[in-house]
Amino acid sequence: MKSPKGIIFDCDGVLFESRAANLAYYNAILDEFGEPPVDADDHERAHLCHTAASPQVLQTLLGDKRARAALEFAAGLGYRQFIAYMQPEPEMHAVLSMLADRYPLAVATNRGTSMPEILHHFRLAECFRAVVTSRDVNRPKPNPDMLFEAARRLDHEPAALLFIGDSELDRDAAEGAGMPFAAYKQDLGAEICFESFTEIQEFLG
């Protein structure tokens, strides 16, 4: 592809290894509702907790009737206590700082209210011109709404941007938005694949 006009990053699985944090968060909610925890070896449900927006996760885990109450509980639970489980990708901060001098950067994540606190905790807020979460659109990924909104905020057409993600939800959202996609540490059939932030720097720097 031609050099992109801007870059959009997914959060979980790209900026951070956050599976442990997400499982701890959702398991705290399940415990409140008397349900057994999701084990990391339960790949299907663990993957859901890692990629989908909270309404979809809780609806799947608890059913329609209890999902609303679970969301209300989650709003009071907060995410601060789980941030310690999040592991930044090696070289992530340095590479983002470098890229931010050359490109407008954005985050597009199925996370909701936790994102500002995460960016503040890891001192990343200054790197991103736009942060789009599931709270900013009607439909989370795999729908393309989030990427359209990020492109609008970056003031570029979707086709001129590059989205870096790690899941089928990210890939499908990019396809729906007509936005070039790069897979991070996953085999998603993408033409562009990165295994590290060093590779991202080499490709874009």
Rosetta blueprint (number, residue, H / E / L):
1 M L
2 K L
3 S L
4 P L
5 K L
6 G E
7 I E
8 I E
9 F E
10 D L
11 C L
12 D E
13 G L
14 V L
15 L L
16 F E
17 E E
18 S L
19 R H
20 A H
21 A H
22 N H
23 L H
24 A H
25 Y H
26 Y H
27 N H
28 A H
29 I H
30 L H
31 D H
32 E H
33 F L
34 G L
35 E L
36 P L
37 P L
38 V L
39 D L
40 A L
41 D L
42 D L
43 H H
44 E H
45 R H
46 A H
47 H H
48 L H
49 C H
50 H H
51 T H
52 A L
53 A L
54 S H
55 P H
56 Q H
57 V H
58 L H
59 Q H
60 T H
61 L H
62 L H
63 G L
64 D H
65 K H
66 R H
67 A H
68 R H
69 A H
70 A H
71 L H
72 E H
73 F H
74 A H
75 A H
76 G H
77 L H
78 G L
79 Y L
80 R H
81 Q H
82 F H
83 I H
84 A H
85 Y H
86 M L
87 Q E
88 P E
89 E L
90 P L
91 E L
92 M H
93 H H
94 A H
95 V H
96 L H
97 S H
98 M H
99 L H
100 A H
101 D L
102 R L
103 Y L
104 P L
105 L E
106 A E
107 V E
108 A E
109 T L
110 N L
111 R L
112 G L
113 T L
114 S L
115 M H
116 P H
117 E H
118 I H
119 L H
120 H H
121 H H
122 F L
123 R L
124 L L
125 A H
126 E H
127 C H
128 F L
129 R L
130 A E
131 V E
132 V E
133 T L
134 S H
135 R H
136 D H
137 V L
138 N L
139 R L
140 P L
141 K L
142 P L
143 N L
144 P L
145 D H
146 M H
147 L H
148 F H
149 E H
150 A H
151 A H
152 R H
153 R H
154 L H
155 D L
156 H L
157 E L
158 P H
159 A H
160 A H
161 L E
162 L E
163 F E
164 I E
165 G E
166 D L
167 S L
168 E H
169 L H
170 D H
171 R H
172 D H
173 A H
174 A H
175 E H
176 G H
177 A H
178 G L
179 M L
180 P L
181 F E
182 A E
183 A E
184 Y E
185 K L
186 Q L
187 D L
188 L L
189 G L
190 A L
191 E L
192 I E
193 C E
194 F E
195 E L
196 S L
197 F H
198 T H
199 E H
200 I H
201 Q H
202 E H
203 F H
204 L H
205 G L
